[in-house]
Structure formats: C-alpha cells, structure tokens
Amino acid sequence: MAGLQHYRMAMDPAIQKLGTMTTNRHKYFRWSRKTAGLTFLYTVLVPSIVGVIAYQTEGKYDFRAKRKGDLISEY
C-alpha cells in the first residue's frame, strides 16, 4: 500500500472541456433576444412577483408560538 499514489486519477476529457468552457464563458457571451429576455426575467420579473406576494401576505401568517391544531392565519 505504501508508495502508491491513490490521489492520482485519469482526467476525463469531458470534465476538462467543461472546466475550460466555464472559465472562458465571458469571452464568448453575446447579447441576444434570449439572453436579454432571461436577464430581464431574473432581475426584474421574479423579484417583482416575490415582492407582490410578500406584500399581499404581510402580517397574515404567524408561524411563531403555534401549537398542534392552531391555525397559522391571523385573520
């Protein structure tokens, strides 16, 4: 057992290619209709929907100090 190098593994070419692609992704990025739409979706639309839901349910539910059988809704 002594002397063997167990930490050495054969490198998978697909994993190496994925690592290289991930490292150099910024070099090949282009704005297109798809990337602009996804950027808008994740930076504006999703937080807006979460904010509206949070605003509508503000104070409606109380999760603290509830016992078995108690309702979580306040009204």
C-alpha positions as CSV (number, residue, x, y, z in Angstrom):
1,M,0.0,0.0,0.0
2,A,2.8,2.4,0.8
3,G,4.2,4.2,-2.2
4,L,1.0,4.1,-4.4
5,Q,-0.3,7.4,-5.4
6,H,-4.1,7.0,-4.8
7,Y,-4.8,10.7,-5.3
8,R,-3.9,10.5,-9.0
9,M,-6.9,9.8,-11.3
10,A,-7.2,9.8,-15.0
11,M,-8.7,13.1,-16.1
12,D,-11.9,12.8,-18.0
13,P,-11.7,14.9,-21.2
14,A,-15.3,15.9,-20.9
15,I,-14.8,17.4,-17.5
16,Q,-11.7,19.2,-18.7
17,K,-13.6,20.6,-21.6
18,L,-16.4,21.7,-19.3
19,G,-13.9,23.4,-17.0
20,T,-12.3,25.3,-19.9
21,M,-15.7,26.3,-21.2
22,T,-16.8,27.6,-17.8
23,T,-13.6,29.6,-17.3
24,N,-13.8,31.2,-20.8
25,R,-17.6,31.8,-20.9
26,H,-17.3,35.6,-20.6
27,K,-15.2,35.7,-23.8
28,Y,-17.9,34.3,-25.9
29,F,-21.0,35.9,-24.4
30,R,-23.3,37.8,-26.8
31,W,-26.4,39.7,-26.1
32,S,-29.3,38.1,-28.0
33,R,-33.0,38.2,-27.7
34,K,-32.9,35.1,-25.5
35,T,-30.2,36.3,-23.1
36,A,-31.8,39.7,-22.8
37,G,-35.2,38.1,-22.0
38,L,-33.6,35.8,-19.4
39,T,-31.8,38.7,-17.8
40,F,-35.0,40.7,-17.6
41,L,-36.8,37.7,-16.2
42,Y,-34.4,37.0,-13.4
43,T,-33.6,40.6,-12.5
44,V,-37.0,42.3,-12.7
45,L,-39.9,39.9,-13.1
46,V,-39.1,37.3,-10.5
47,P,-38.2,39.7,-7.7
48,S,-41.4,41.7,-8.6
49,I,-43.6,38.7,-8.3
50,V,-42.0,37.7,-5.0
51,G,-42.4,41.2,-3.7
52,V,-46.1,41.4,-4.6
53,I,-46.7,38.1,-2.9
54,A,-44.8,39.2,0.2
55,Y,-46.7,42.5,0.3
56,Q,-50.1,40.8,-0.1
57,T,-49.4,38.3,2.7
58,E,-47.7,40.8,5.1
59,G,-48.9,40.0,8.6
60,K,-51.4,37.4,7.5
61,Y,-49.4,34.4,8.9
62,D,-47.7,34.0,12.2
63,F,-45.5,30.9,12.5
64,R,-44.2,31.6,16.0
65,A,-45.6,30.0,19.1
66,K,-48.1,27.8,17.4
67,R,-49.2,24.5,18.8
68,K,-50.7,21.4,17.3
69,G,-54.1,22.2,15.9
70,D,-53.7,26.0,15.9
71,L,-54.3,27.9,12.7
72,I,-51.4,29.8,11.2
73,S,-53.6,32.5,9.6
74,E,-54.3,35.5,11.8
75,Y,-57.5,36.5,10.0
